[in-house]
């Protein structure tokens, strides 16, 4: 009996040893597999901008052909996040036009991105942007090992999808490179940005204008406060992300707290709960003027590099007019959103001062800036749609103040020396530049004059209020032929075109000429300057030099590839040198009169320099 027991024990021990050896061998094989993870580097298109990618550091693969001037790049070495990722990689020399893998690292926004021509790519200048990035070709070390033994790299949401998908919160999932102690990216400058917001890397300066009028009632006022608290929670308030302040309006607006009062969502929600209703009328226009002139200031925590957003909440309808106040807000760079609840019934519409008041107030009338809520009890459903919209900074059109609310007059040389082919090229340039602007009666308006010895008004500012109509009108302009009297053309444009410009709009005269004028241009140009008309001239040969304090000379060679991207360079030049705004926050003090400097033929980089453009 004892022998049997011993035999059974020996068998059990033997089986245990076999299983142990097998397990160790299997574990070694598994460890070998874990040590050799395979990572797939996601490929992006040439037009993907860094601002649409939410990770602070990532590796992507660029396709071939990103040297194309259609893919705009802003800056040199350090690029604004509005730039094409792959275009910047080619410009920096990390890639050639055949494409490849790159490591991208987000860094802090800055002032003064310089344009330059490098590796076949013309980068543009930009006065400031909220976020930057740098590009490196060191991608191998970042992929040496996963972040921890026994794990594999998990896909994380990296890119916000453009268009409708973005509004619905859809993401493209790309793999994030795991950290590596040996990574060379630590030497890149400037230093990386701080903690990013949970909502798509959101960074905005946000003001809520809440309705505290007597008509709203206490119950709906509490619902409104709960909505604000929910938005604050969704935004993840913080100094590296969105900041939020609240203005309550009734008879008069009052700041409940400004942008720098509360630096996290918890404190902000507590402060919202303590807001008490003031009562009075619903003077929304007065509140918008208050926000434009006083709220978005440096002393109130406005950061300058972050877009300014004002969300106006209205119960019913305003008791004053909003159109004029909203126009000044747009021109000052404030993106106005409207949330309207329980609008006027058919019987009540007679009491509304401005029919369709929301469309007269919002930044753009494309539906993006308006949220209509059927009743107060449905307000909570708009939290996520609103948060996604205010954080989609590429669509916050009113932040681009130099492209807002301007009257732009093109003065086009139709003389015999231009020729039919070149004249068509000029018209294409005019069309390309016009496409960069939001065209409507309340935004940018376009007009055109053609001249030889004589002049004619092709179309005035008031004639076309949509972009397709303007582009069709440009296409229909016929070549005139004749001599060249540029001075007379400037005088004609002042009388026949700009005399009908709205008083508070920026006025830009873009003069396109083939050669030297037969009459004097100095005095007409000085008259334009004294009438606060910003004059930009494009010439292929030297014009008589106008005073550099208010005029830019851009000399363009005849190479077609340079003409192709000139409109983008001109937009950059115009956007940096706006005339002063009627109402402006202290962070919107644009430089004025900083024309191109240096002798004609120099290759110095300047804000107005395009692809090999020469500044005179």
Secondary structure, 3 states (H helix, E strand, C coil): CHHHHHHHHHHHHHHHHHHHHHHHHHHHHHHHHHCCCCCCCCEECCCCEHHHECCCEEEEEECCCCCCCCCCCEECCCEECCCEHHHHHHHHCCCCCCCEEEEEEEEEEEEEECCCEECCEECECEEEEEEEEEEECCCCHHHCCCCCCCCCCCEEEEEECCCHHHHCCCEEEEECCCCCCCCHHHHCCCCCCCCCCCCCCCCEEEEEEEECCHHHHHHHHHHHHHHHHHHHHHHCCCCCCCEEEEEEECCCCEEEECCCCCCCHHHHHHHHHCCCCCCCCCCHHHHHHHHHHHHCCHHHCCCCCCEEEEEEEEECCCCCCCHHHHHHHHHCCEEEEEEEECCCCCCCHHHCCCCCHHHHHCCCCCCCCEEEECCHHHHHHHHHHHHHHHHCHHHCHHHCHHHCCEEEEEEEECCCCCCHHHHHHHHHHHHHHHHCCCECCCCEEEEEEEECCCEEEEECCCCCCCHHHHHHHHHCCCCCCCCCCHHHHHHHHHHHCHHHCCCCCEEEEEEEECCCCCCCCHHHHHHHHHCCCEEEEEECCCCCCCCCCCEEEEECCCCHHHHHCHHHHHHHHHHHCCCCCCCCCHHHCCCCCCCCCCCCCCCCCCCCCCCCCEEC
